[in-house]
Amino acid sequence: MAKASTTKERQRPCPQCGQLAGWENNPYRPFCSQRCKLLDLGAWIDERYAIPSEDAIAAEERADRASSPEEGTKSE
């Protein structure tokens, strides 16, 4: 005799809209729908998301140092 599954399907919040979405047998996971999946893809294409590179991080640090006043100088 087969044992009935008593565990609930795993549910996770959709990263786009926050609605709970099933994980198992969900062709759009981690998203809840094709719409949310395409909205996320569009955000990447429009460059609203970006993964910083080492060069970008170093350039930002140099810019921060250049724009901040040097320590130890007195303004009179």
N, C-alpha and C positions, 0 to 999 in steps of 0.2 A: 504494500500500500504506500502511495506517495505521500510524503509529508507536505502539508500546505504551508506556503510561505506566510509567515506572520509579520515579516518586516515591511515597513513602509518603503515606498520608492524614495530614493534620495532626492531631496529638493534643495535647490540653491537659488539665491536671488540672481536675477538677470543683471549682468553688469551694465546694461543700458538703461532699463526702466525700473529695476528693483523688484519686479513681480517674481514670485516663486516659480521656478521652472523645474520640471522633472529632468533628471540626468540620464536615466536609462531610456533607451529607444527614442531619444530626442535628436533628430538630425541637425538641429540648430544649436546644440549645446556649445558653450555655456549660456547661450541666449535663449529666451523663451519663444521666439518666433523668427521667421525669416526677416520681418520688418526690422526688428532690433539688430539682427546680424548685419543687415545692409546699412542701417544707420551708423553702426560702428565702423564698417568698412569705409563709408563715405567720410567719416571724421578723419580716418588715417589718410585717405586720398587728399582731403583738403588741408592736410598737415596741421590739424588741430592737436594731434598727438605726435610726440616725437621722443625718440630714445636718444639721450645725450651721448655724444661721443667723447672720447678722452680729449680731443682737440677743443671741442666746445666748452668743456669744463675748464680746461687750462686757460682758454681765452677769457672766460667769464671771471676767473680768479685774477688774471692780469688786469682786467678792466676795473674790478673792485679795488685792487691795490692802487691803481692810477687815480681813481676818483676820491679815495679817502685821504684825508690830510695825514702827513707823516707825523708819527709820534715824536715827542721831544722838541718840537718847534714851538716857539712862543710867538703869539701874535700880540703886538703892542699897539 
